[in-house]
Amino acid sequence: MITLQEIQKNIAEAIRTSGMTQSALAKKMGVSQQTVSHYVKGDKLPAPDTLANLCRIPDADANDILGLR
């Protein structure tokens, strides 16, 4: 079973490897930088529609973020 901490780690890793900043990703997703920060810190879990937007991270994929691979 995947945990919130694993999803948080996968989101942070996807952002890091993309070279994007949290601010740039937030702008691309249409959310605040603070919201992205909450996902990275594991304070909040993205809603399904927001998770789809997280896949706008270059080379990121929902399966990777959810730890399904």
PDB file of N, CA, C and O in Angstrom:
ATOM      1  N   MET A   1       0.845  -1.182   0.000  1.00  0.00           N
ATOM      2  CA  MET A   1       0.000   0.000   0.000  1.00  0.00           C
ATOM      3  C   MET A   1       0.893   1.249   0.000  1.00  0.00           C
ATOM      4  O   MET A   1       1.848   1.340   0.772  1.00  0.00           O
ATOM      5  N   ILE A   2       0.579   2.177  -0.847  1.00  0.00           N
ATOM      6  CA  ILE A   2       1.350   3.420  -0.954  1.00  0.00           C
ATOM      7  C   ILE A   2       0.943   4.359   0.182  1.00  0.00           C
ATOM      8  O   ILE A   2      -0.230   4.433   0.551  1.00  0.00           O
ATOM      9  N   THR A   3       1.904   5.058   0.717  1.00  0.00           N
ATOM     10  CA  THR A   3       1.622   5.994   1.802  1.00  0.00           C
ATOM     11  C   THR A   3       1.714   7.427   1.296  1.00  0.00           C
ATOM     12  O   THR A   3       2.265   7.693   0.228  1.00  0.00           O
ATOM     13  N   LEU A   4       1.168   8.336   2.080  1.00  0.00           N
ATOM     14  CA  LEU A   4       1.250   9.754   1.764  1.00  0.00           C
ATOM     15  C   LEU A   4       2.710  10.184   1.663  1.00  0.00           C
ATOM     16  O   LEU A   4       3.061  10.996   0.807  1.00  0.00           O
ATOM     17  N   GLN A   5       3.551   9.648   2.524  1.00  0.00           N
ATOM     18  CA  GLN A   5       4.968  10.004   2.507  1.00  0.00           C
ATOM     19  C   GLN A   5       5.638   9.561   1.208  1.00  0.00           C
ATOM     20  O   GLN A   5       6.515  10.257   0.695  1.00  0.00           O
ATOM     21  N   GLU A   6       5.235   8.415   0.678  1.00  0.00           N
ATOM     22  CA  GLU A   6       5.810   7.948  -0.587  1.00  0.00           C
ATOM     23  C   GLU A   6       5.371   8.841  -1.745  1.00  0.00           C
ATOM     24  O   GLU A   6       6.172   9.158  -2.624  1.00  0.00           O
ATOM     25  N   ILE A   7       4.105   9.244  -1.747  1.00  0.00           N
ATOM     26  CA  ILE A   7       3.615  10.147  -2.790  1.00  0.00           C
ATOM     27  C   ILE A   7       4.340  11.476  -2.699  1.00  0.00           C
ATOM     28  O   ILE A   7       4.744  12.041  -3.715  1.00  0.00           O
ATOM     29  N   GLN A   8       4.504  11.976  -1.484  1.00  0.00           N
ATOM     30  CA  GLN A   8       5.220  13.245  -1.262  1.00  0.00           C
ATOM     31  C   GLN A   8       6.630  13.134  -1.803  1.00  0.00           C
ATOM     32  O   GLN A   8       7.100  14.031  -2.504  1.00  0.00           O
ATOM     33  N   LYS A   9       7.305  12.049  -1.488  1.00  0.00           N
ATOM     34  CA  LYS A   9       8.674  11.839  -1.952  1.00  0.00           C
ATOM     35  C   LYS A   9       8.731  11.771  -3.477  1.00  0.00           C
ATOM     36  O   LYS A   9       9.648  12.315  -4.093  1.00  0.00           O
ATOM     37  N   ASN A  10       7.758  11.106  -4.080  1.00  0.00           N
ATOM     38  CA  ASN A  10       7.726  10.975  -5.536  1.00  0.00           C
ATOM     39  C   ASN A  10       7.448  12.314  -6.218  1.00  0.00           C
ATOM     40  O   ASN A  10       8.020  12.600  -7.270  1.00  0.00           O
ATOM     41  N   ILE A  11       6.584  13.128  -5.636  1.00  0.00           N
ATOM     42  CA  ILE A  11       6.321  14.464  -6.183  1.00  0.00           C
ATOM     43  C   ILE A  11       7.586  15.310  -6.099  1.00  0.00           C
ATOM     44  O   ILE A  11       7.976  15.954  -7.073  1.00  0.00           O
ATOM     45  N   ALA A  12       8.221  15.305  -4.938  1.00  0.00           N
ATOM     46  CA  ALA A  12       9.443  16.086  -4.755  1.00  0.00           C
ATOM     47  C   ALA A  12      10.522  15.639  -5.742  1.00  0.00           C
ATOM     48  O   ALA A  12      11.212  16.474  -6.327  1.00  0.00           O
ATOM     49  N   GLU A  13      10.667  14.343  -5.924  1.00  0.00           N
ATOM     50  CA  GLU A  13      11.673  13.807  -6.846  1.00  0.00           C
ATOM     51  C   GLU A  13      11.361  14.207  -8.288  1.00  0.00           C
ATOM     52  O   GLU A  13      12.265  14.571  -9.040  1.00  0.00           O
ATOM     53  N   ALA A  14      10.091  14.143  -8.675  1.00  0.00           N
ATOM     54  CA  ALA A  14       9.709  14.520 -10.037  1.00  0.00           C
ATOM     55  C   ALA A  14      10.026  15.991 -10.296  1.00  0.00           C
ATOM     56  O   ALA A  14      10.512  16.346 -11.370  1.00  0.00           O
ATOM     57  N   ILE A  15       9.751  16.836  -9.319  1.00  0.00           N
ATOM     58  CA  ILE A  15      10.059  18.262  -9.468  1.00  0.00           C
ATOM     59  C   ILE A  15      11.569  18.457  -9.561  1.00  0.00           C
ATOM     60  O   ILE A  15      12.051  19.201 -10.415  1.00  0.00           O
ATOM     61  N   ARG A  16      12.310  17.790  -8.685  1.00  0.00           N
ATOM     62  CA  ARG A  16      13.764  17.949  -8.662  1.00  0.00           C
ATOM     63  C   ARG A  16      14.390  17.519  -9.987  1.00  0.00           C
ATOM     64  O   ARG A  16      15.217  18.239 -10.546  1.00  0.00           O
ATOM     65  N   THR A  17      14.003  16.364 -10.482  1.00  0.00           N
ATOM     66  CA  THR A  17      14.619  15.865 -11.710  1.00  0.00           C
ATOM     67  C   THR A  17      14.201  16.660 -12.938  1.00  0.00           C
ATOM     68  O   THR A  17      14.910  16.666 -13.944  1.00  0.00           O
ATOM     69  N   SER A  18      13.060  17.327 -12.864  1.00  0.00           N
ATOM     70  CA  SER A  18      12.608  18.135 -14.008  1.00  0.00           C
ATOM     71  C   SER A  18      13.385  19.440 -14.127  1.00  0.00           C
ATOM     72  O   SER A  18      13.452  20.039 -15.200  1.00  0.00           O
ATOM     73  N   GLY A  19      13.970  19.874 -13.010  1.00  0.00           N
ATOM     74  CA  GLY A  19      14.663  21.159 -13.006  1.00  0.00           C
ATOM     75  C   GLY A  19      13.717  22.341 -12.839  1.00  0.00           C
ATOM     76  O   GLY A  19      14.148  23.494 -12.864  1.00  0.00           O
ATOM     77  N   MET A  20      12.433  22.056 -12.671  1.00  0.00           N
ATOM     78  CA  MET A  20      11.445  23.124 -12.472  1.00  0.00           C
ATOM     79  C   MET A  20      11.474  23.574 -11.016  1.00  0.00           C
ATOM     80  O   MET A  20      11.825  22.810 -10.116  1.00  0.00           O
ATOM     81  N   THR A  21      11.099  24.825 -10.811  1.00  0.00           N
ATOM     82  CA  THR A  21      10.906  25.303  -9.447  1.00  0.00           C
ATOM     83  C   THR A  21       9.462  25.023  -9.047  1.00  0.00           C
ATOM     84  O   THR A  21       8.604  24.767  -9.892  1.00  0.00           O
ATOM     85  N   GLN A  22       9.219  25.076  -7.755  1.00  0.00           N
ATOM     86  CA  GLN A  22       7.838  24.929  -7.284  1.00  0.00           C
ATOM     87  C   GLN A  22       6.977  26.041  -7.846  1.00  0.00           C
ATOM     88  O   GLN A  22       5.817  25.812  -8.188  1.00  0.00           O
ATOM     89  N   SER A  23       7.518  27.225  -7.947  1.00  0.00           N
ATOM     90  CA  SER A  23       6.759  28.371  -8.483  1.00  0.00           C
ATOM     91  C   SER A  23       6.393  28.157  -9.941  1.00  0.00           C
ATOM     92  O   SER A  23       5.265  28.431 -10.349  1.00  0.00           O
ATOM     93  N   ALA A  24       7.349  27.665 -10.732  1.00  0.00           N
ATOM     94  CA  ALA A  24       7.084  27.428 -12.155  1.00  0.00           C
ATOM     95  C   ALA A  24       6.022  26.343 -12.328  1.00  0.00           C
ATOM     96  O   ALA A  24       5.133  26.466 -13.170  1.00  0.00           O
ATOM     97  N   LEU A  25       6.117  25.297 -11.539  1.00  0.00           N
ATOM     98  CA  LEU A  25       5.120  24.230 -11.618  1.00  0.00           C
ATOM     99  C   LEU A  25       3.751  24.744 -11.197  1.00  0.00           C
ATOM    100  O   LEU A  25       2.745  24.443 -11.839  1.00  0.00           O
ATOM    101  N   ALA A  26       3.715  25.521 -10.118  1.00  0.00           N
ATOM    102  CA  ALA A  26       2.446  26.067  -9.642  1.00  0.00           C
ATOM    103  C   ALA A  26       1.775  26.904 -10.730  1.00  0.00           C
ATOM    104  O   ALA A  26       0.571  26.792 -10.959  1.00  0.00           O
ATOM    105  N   LYS A  27       2.556  27.728 -11.385  1.00  0.00           N
ATOM    106  CA  LYS A  27       2.010  28.568 -12.450  1.00  0.00           C
ATOM    107  C   LYS A  27       1.464  27.700 -13.581  1.00  0.00           C
ATOM    108  O   LYS A  27       0.388  27.975 -14.112  1.00  0.00           O
ATOM    109  N   LYS A  28       2.197  26.661 -13.948  1.00  0.00           N
ATOM    110  CA  LYS A  28       1.769  25.760 -15.013  1.00  0.00           C
ATOM    111  C   LYS A  28       0.491  25.016 -14.637  1.00  0.00           C
ATOM    112  O   LYS A  28      -0.343  24.726 -15.495  1.00  0.00           O
ATOM    113  N   MET A  29       0.346  24.709 -13.347  1.00  0.00           N
ATOM    114  CA  MET A  29      -0.823  23.980 -12.862  1.00  0.00           C
ATOM    115  C   MET A  29      -2.008  24.887 -12.547  1.00  0.00           C
ATOM    116  O   MET A  29      -3.142  24.419 -12.436  1.00  0.00           O
ATOM    117  N   GLY A  30      -1.744  26.189 -12.404  1.00  0.00           N
ATOM    118  CA  GLY A  30      -2.819  27.110 -12.034  1.00  0.00           C
ATOM    119  C   GLY A  30      -3.142  27.084 -10.547  1.00  0.00           C
ATOM    120  O   GLY A  30      -4.275  27.344 -10.143  1.00  0.00           O
ATOM    121  N   VAL A  31      -2.133  26.765  -9.734  1.00  0.00           N
ATOM    122  CA  VAL A  31      -2.298  26.770  -8.278  1.00  0.00           C
ATOM    123  C   VAL A  31      -1.210  27.649  -7.676  1.00  0.00           C
ATOM    124  O   VAL A  31      -0.315  28.113  -8.383  1.00  0.00           O
ATOM    125  N   SER A  32      -1.289  27.872  -6.385  1.00  0.00           N
ATOM    126  CA  SER A  32      -0.268  28.694  -5.733  1.00  0.00           C
ATOM    127  C   SER A  32       0.984  27.862  -5.459  1.00  0.00           C
ATOM    128  O   SER A  32       0.940  26.633  -5.410  1.00  0.00           O
ATOM    129  N   GLN A  33       2.094  28.564  -5.282  1.00  0.00           N
ATOM    130  CA  GLN A  33       3.344  27.892  -4.918  1.00  0.00           C
ATOM    131  C   GLN A  33       3.174  27.227  -3.566  1.00  0.00           C
ATOM    132  O   GLN A  33       3.747  26.167  -3.316  1.00  0.00           O
ATOM    133  N   GLN A  34       2.394  27.837  -2.699  1.00  0.00           N
ATOM    134  CA  GLN A  34       2.158  27.278  -1.369  1.00  0.00           C
ATOM    135  C   GLN A  34       1.465  25.911  -1.475  1.00  0.00           C
ATOM    136  O   GLN A  34       1.769  24.996  -0.709  1.00  0.00           O
ATOM    137  N   THR A  35       0.542  25.780  -2.420  1.00  0.00           N
ATOM    138  CA  THR A  35      -0.134  24.502  -2.614  1.00  0.00           C
ATOM    139  C   THR A  35       0.858  23.427  -3.029  1.00  0.00           C
ATOM    140  O   THR A  35       0.835  22.317  -2.496  1.00  0.00           O
ATOM    141  N   VAL A  36       1.731  23.753  -3.980  1.00  0.00           N
ATOM    142  CA  VAL A  36       2.755  22.791  -4.406  1.00  0.00           C
ATOM    143  C   VAL A  36       3.651  22.441  -3.222  1.00  0.00           C
ATOM    144  O   VAL A  36       4.020  21.281  -3.039  1.00  0.00           O
ATOM    145  N   SER A  37       3.995  23.430  -2.431  1.00  0.00           N
ATOM    146  CA  SER A  37       4.829  23.189  -1.255  1.00  0.00           C
ATOM    147  C   SER A  37       4.148  22.208  -0.295  1.00  0.00           C
ATOM    148  O   SER A  37       4.809  21.343   0.278  1.00  0.00           O
ATOM    149  N   HIS A  38       2.841  22.339  -0.121  1.00  0.00           N
ATOM    150  CA  HIS A  38       2.102  21.408   0.749  1.00  0.00           C
ATOM    151  C   HIS A  38       2.209  19.974   0.220  1.00  0.00           C
ATOM    152  O   HIS A  38       2.338  19.032   1.002  1.00  0.00           O
ATOM    153  N   TYR A  39       2.156  19.809  -1.099  1.00  0.00           N
ATOM    154  CA  TYR A  39       2.283  18.469  -1.684  1.00  0.00           C
ATOM    155  C   TYR A  39       3.680  17.918  -1.448  1.00  0.00           C
ATOM    156  O   TYR A  39       3.848  16.748  -1.103  1.00  0.00           O
ATOM    157  N   VAL A  40       4.681  18.772  -1.637  1.00  0.00           N
ATOM    158  CA  VAL A  40       6.080  18.345  -1.479  1.00  0.00           C
ATOM    159  C   VAL A  40       6.378  17.974  -0.033  1.00  0.00           C
ATOM    160  O   VAL A  40       7.114  17.023   0.230  1.00  0.00           O
ATOM    161  N   LYS A  41       5.803  18.729   0.909  1.00  0.00           N
ATOM    162  CA  LYS A  41       6.042  18.456   2.324  1.00  0.00           C
ATOM    163  C   LYS A  41       5.165  17.326   2.857  1.00  0.00           C
ATOM    164  O   LYS A  41       5.374  16.839   3.968  1.00  0.00           O
ATOM    165  N   GLY A  42       4.175  16.911   2.053  1.00  0.00           N
ATOM    166  CA  GLY A  42       3.285  15.851   2.496  1.00  0.00           C
ATOM    167  C   GLY A  42       2.177  16.335   3.410  1.00  0.00           C
ATOM    168  O   GLY A  42       1.532  15.533   4.085  1.00  0.00           O
ATOM    169  N   ASP A  43       1.948  17.653   3.438  1.00  0.00           N
ATOM    170  CA  ASP A  43       0.878  18.203   4.270  1.00  0.00           C
ATOM    171  C   ASP A  43      -0.498  17.929   3.670  1.00  0.00           C
ATOM    172  O   ASP A  43      -1.490  17.811   4.389  1.00  0.00           O
ATOM    173  N   LYS A  44      -0.542  17.830   2.343  1.00  0.00           N
ATOM    174  CA  LYS A  44      -1.805  17.610   1.639  1.00  0.00           C
ATOM    175  C   LYS A  44      -1.566  16.614   0.518  1.00  0.00           C
ATOM    176  O   LYS A  44      -0.473  16.534  -0.044  1.00  0.00           O
ATOM    177  N   LEU A  45      -2.598  15.866   0.208  1.00  0.00           N
ATOM    178  CA  LEU A  45      -2.571  14.944  -0.908  1.00  0.00           C
ATOM    179  C   LEU A  45      -3.346  15.591  -2.059  1.00  0.00           C
ATOM    180  O   LEU A  45      -4.463  16.065  -1.852  1.00  0.00           O
ATOM    181  N   PRO A  46      -2.779  15.618  -3.256  1.00  0.00           N
ATOM    182  CA  PRO A  46      -3.490  16.241  -4.369  1.00  0.00           C
ATOM    183  C   PRO A  46      -4.772  15.493  -4.712  1.00  0.00           C
ATOM    184  O   PRO A  46      -4.827  14.264  -4.649  1.00  0.00           O
ATOM    185  N   ALA A  47      -5.790  16.247  -5.071  1.00  0.00           N
ATOM    186  CA  ALA A  47      -7.029  15.657  -5.570  1.00  0.00           C
ATOM    187  C   ALA A  47      -6.748  15.012  -6.926  1.00  0.00           C
ATOM    188  O   ALA A  47      -5.754  15.356  -7.566  1.00  0.00           O
ATOM    189  N   PRO A  48      -7.589  14.090  -7.380  1.00  0.00           N
ATOM    190  CA  PRO A  48      -7.331  13.415  -8.660  1.00  0.00           C
ATOM    191  C   PRO A  48      -7.117  14.370  -9.839  1.00  0.00           C
ATOM    192  O   PRO A  48      -6.236  14.139 -10.667  1.00  0.00           O
ATOM    193  N   ASP A  49      -7.909  15.429  -9.920  1.00  0.00           N
ATOM    194  CA  ASP A  49      -7.733  16.364 -11.039  1.00  0.00           C
ATOM    195  C   ASP A  49      -6.411  17.116 -10.909  1.00  0.00           C
ATOM    196  O   ASP A  49      -5.776  17.434 -11.914  1.00  0.00           O
ATOM    197  N   THR A  50      -6.001  17.397  -9.695  1.00  0.00           N
ATOM    198  CA  THR A  50      -4.720  18.065  -9.471  1.00  0.00           C
ATOM    199  C   THR A  50      -3.568  17.109  -9.759  1.00  0.00           C
ATOM    200  O   THR A  50      -2.527  17.518 -10.273  1.00  0.00           O
ATOM    201  N   LEU A  51      -3.754  15.863  -9.431  1.00  0.00           N
ATOM    202  CA  LEU A  51      -2.738  14.863  -9.739  1.00  0.00           C
ATOM    203  C   LEU A  51      -2.494  14.815 -11.249  1.00  0.00           C
ATOM    204  O   LEU A  51      -1.354  14.699 -11.698  1.00  0.00           O
ATOM    205  N   ALA A  52      -3.565  14.905 -12.016  1.00  0.00           N
ATOM    206  CA  ALA A  52      -3.415  14.930 -13.472  1.00  0.00           C
ATOM    207  C   ALA A  52      -2.582  16.135 -13.899  1.00  0.00           C
ATOM    208  O   ALA A  52      -1.768  16.032 -14.816  1.00  0.00           O
ATOM    209  N   ASN A  53      -2.779  17.270 -13.244  1.00  0.00           N
ATOM    210  CA  ASN A  53      -1.989  18.460 -13.551  1.00  0.00           C
ATOM    211  C   ASN A  53      -0.526  18.288 -13.142  1.00  0.00           C
ATOM    212  O   ASN A  53       0.362  18.865 -13.771  1.00  0.00           O
ATOM    213  N   LEU A  54      -0.270  17.507 -12.103  1.00  0.00           N
ATOM    214  CA  LEU A  54       1.114  17.251 -11.697  1.00  0.00           C
ATOM    215  C   LEU A  54       1.879  16.521 -12.800  1.00  0.00           C
ATOM    216  O   LEU A  54       3.107  16.574 -12.861  1.00  0.00           O
ATOM    217  N   CYS A  55       1.148  15.855 -13.648  1.00  0.00           N
ATOM    218  CA  CYS A  55       1.797  15.147 -14.750  1.00  0.00           C
ATOM    219  C   CYS A  55       2.303  16.109 -15.821  1.00  0.00           C
ATOM    220  O   CYS A  55       2.875  15.680 -16.823  1.00  0.00           O
ATOM    221  N   ARG A  56       2.097  17.388 -15.615  1.00  0.00           N
ATOM    222  CA  ARG A  56       2.679  18.394 -16.502  1.00  0.00           C
ATOM    223  C   ARG A  56       4.159  18.603 -16.209  1.00  0.00           C
ATOM    224  O   ARG A  56       4.859  19.291 -16.951  1.00  0.00           O
ATOM    225  N   ILE A  57       4.622  18.005 -15.124  1.00  0.00           N
ATOM    226  CA  ILE A  57       6.049  18.027 -14.837  1.00  0.00           C
ATOM    227  C   ILE A  57       6.709  17.236 -15.960  1.00  0.00           C
ATOM    228  O   ILE A  57       6.296  16.112 -16.242  1.00  0.00           O
ATOM    229  N   PRO A  58       7.719  17.798 -16.600  1.00  0.00           N
ATOM    230  CA  PRO A  58       8.370  17.049 -17.688  1.00  0.00           C
ATOM    231  C   PRO A  58       8.818  15.663 -17.226  1.00  0.00           C
ATOM    232  O   PRO A  58       9.451  15.508 -16.181  1.00  0.00           O
ATOM    233  N   ASP A  59       8.474  14.675 -18.023  1.00  0.00           N
ATOM    234  CA  ASP A  59       8.837  13.269 -17.786  1.00  0.00           C
ATOM    235  C   ASP A  59       8.190  12.660 -16.550  1.00  0.00           C
ATOM    236  O   ASP A  59       8.600  11.586 -16.110  1.00  0.00           O
ATOM    237  N   ALA A  60       7.191  13.322 -15.982  1.00  0.00           N
ATOM    238  CA  ALA A  60       6.481  12.738 -14.841  1.00  0.00           C
ATOM    239  C   ALA A  60       5.257  11.992 -15.353  1.00  0.00           C
ATOM    240  O   ALA A  60       4.740  12.276 -16.433  1.00  0.00           O
ATOM    241  N   ASP A  61       4.827  11.069 -14.584  1.00  0.00           N
ATOM    242  CA  ASP A  61       3.699  10.233 -14.964  1.00  0.00           C
ATOM    243  C   ASP A  61       2.967   9.856 -13.675  1.00  0.00           C
ATOM    244  O   ASP A  61       3.597   9.654 -12.637  1.00  0.00           O
ATOM    245  N   ALA A  62       1.660   9.764 -13.743  1.00  0.00           N
ATOM    246  CA  ALA A  62       0.867   9.465 -12.549  1.00  0.00           C
ATOM    247  C   ALA A  62       1.300   8.156 -11.900  1.00  0.00           C
ATOM    248  O   ALA A  62       1.304   8.046 -10.674  1.00  0.00           O
ATOM    249  N   ASN A  63       1.660   7.171 -12.702  1.00  0.00           N
ATOM    250  CA  ASN A  63       2.109   5.890 -12.136  1.00  0.00           C
ATOM    251  C   ASN A  63       3.372   6.060 -11.299  1.00  0.00           C
ATOM    252  O   ASN A  63       3.531   5.426 -10.256  1.00  0.00           O
ATOM    253  N   ASP A  64       4.271   6.929 -11.771  1.00  0.00           N
ATOM    254  CA  ASP A  64       5.495   7.186 -11.007  1.00  0.00           C
ATOM    255  C   ASP A  64       5.184   7.935  -9.719  1.00  0.00           C
ATOM    256  O   ASP A  64       5.698   7.590  -8.655  1.00  0.00           O
ATOM    257  N   ILE A  65       4.344   8.957  -9.817  1.00  0.00           N
ATOM    258  CA  ILE A  65       4.011   9.766  -8.649  1.00  0.00           C
ATOM    259  C   ILE A  65       3.271   8.929  -7.605  1.00  0.00           C
ATOM    260  O   ILE A  65       3.486   9.088  -6.403  1.00  0.00           O
ATOM    261  N   LEU A  66       2.401   8.042  -8.074  1.00  0.00           N
ATOM    262  CA  LEU A  66       1.647   7.198  -7.139  1.00  0.00           C
ATOM    263  C   LEU A  66       2.414   5.952  -6.711  1.00  0.00           C
ATOM    264  O   LEU A  66       1.921   5.163  -5.905  1.00  0.00           O
ATOM    265  N   GLY A  67       3.621   5.774  -7.251  1.00  0.00           N
ATOM    266  CA  GLY A  67       4.429   4.631  -6.865  1.00  0.00           C
ATOM    267  C   GLY A  67       3.918   3.310  -7.401  1.00  0.00           C
ATOM    268  O   GLY A  67       4.117   2.265  -6.783  1.00  0.00           O
ATOM    269  N   LEU A  68       3.262   3.354  -8.546  1.00  0.00           N
ATOM    270  CA  LEU A  68       2.713   2.136  -9.128  1.00  0.00           C
ATOM    271  C   LEU A  68       3.709   1.415 -10.022  1.00  0.00           C
ATOM    272  O   LEU A  68       3.405   0.358 -10.575  1.00  0.00           O
ATOM    273  N   ARG A  69       4.896   1.986 -10.162  1.00  0.00           N
ATOM    274  CA  ARG A  69       5.972   1.317 -10.925  1.00  0.00           C
ATOM    275  C   ARG A  69       7.146   1.116 -10.021  1.00  0.00           C
ATOM    276  O   ARG A  69       8.166   0.573 -10.445  1.00  0.00           O
TER     277      ARG A  69
END
